Amino acid sequence: RIVFTDAFADADGKFLDDPAPMRIEVSIQQAGSGTRMTVTTRFDSVEHLQQVADMGMEEGMTQALGQIDALLDETASV
């Protein structure tokens, strides 16, 4: 399990308040003959969720998570 804060930051690395930071938890469990990865993101409010959704978070997460199988295959062949 990995838990981290995802946030926008200024040039000095200080978290910005808008949009608010998000808490993300990634867990990986064996599932039959494979593996299941679950990503849970916690928002301060429904409005916060809508704000980051409007900024393209869903598309970004879909694109990033869509690369995991290829990365694992690449690592396994090394």
C-alpha positions in Angstrom: 0.0 0.0 0.0 1.2 3.5 -0.9 -0.4 6.6 0.5 0.6 10.1 -0.8 -0.6 13.6 -1.2 -1.1 14.9 -4.7 -1.1 18.7 -5.0 -0.2 21.6 -7.2 2.8 23.5 -5.8 4.6 26.8 -6.2 8.2 27.2 -7.5 9.4 26.5 -3.9 7.5 23.2 -3.6 4.9 24.6 -1.2 1.4 23.1 -1.8 -1.2 25.5 -3.2 -4.6 25.8 -1.6 -6.4 25.9 -4.9 -7.1 23.3 -6.0 -6.8 21.6 -2.6 -4.3 18.7 -2.1 -5.8 15.2 -2.6 -5.0 12.1 -0.6 -4.3 9.1 -2.8 -4.0 5.5 -1.7 -2.8 2.7 -4.0 -3.1 -0.9 -2.9 -2.0 -4.0 -4.7 -3.4 -7.5 -3.9 -3.1 -10.9 -5.4 -6.4 -11.8 -7.2 -6.6 -15.3 -8.4 -3.7 -15.8 -10.9 -3.3 -12.1 -11.4 -2.9 -8.9 -9.4 -5.5 -6.2 -8.6 -4.5 -2.6 -8.1 -6.9 -0.2 -6.5 -6.5 3.6 -6.5 -8.6 5.6 -4.1 -8.6 9.4 -4.2 -10.1 11.4 -1.4 -11.4 14.9 -2.0 -12.4 17.7 0.5 -15.9 18.0 -1.1 -17.9 17.2 -4.1 -17.0 20.7 -5.4 -13.3 19.8 -5.1 -13.9 16.6 -7.1 -15.7 18.6 -9.8 -12.9 21.2 -9.9 -10.2 18.6 -10.6 -12.5 16.7 -12.9 -13.0 19.9 -14.9 -9.2 20.2 -15.1 -8.9 16.8 -16.8 -8.0 14.5 -13.9 -10.0 11.6 -15.3 -8.3 11.7 -18.7 -4.9 12.1 -17.0 -5.4 9.2 -14.7 -6.8 7.0 -17.5 -3.7 7.7 -19.6 -1.2 7.2 -16.8 -2.8 4.0 -15.5 -3.1 2.7 -19.0 0.7 2.5 -19.2 1.2 0.2 -16.2 0.8 -3.1 -18.0 3.4 -2.1 -20.6 5.8 -0.9 -17.9 5.5 -4.2 -16.0 6.0 -6.2 -19.1 9.1 -4.2 -19.9 10.5 -4.6 -16.3 9.8 -8.4 -16.4 11.8 -8.8 -19.6 15.0 -7.1 -18.1 
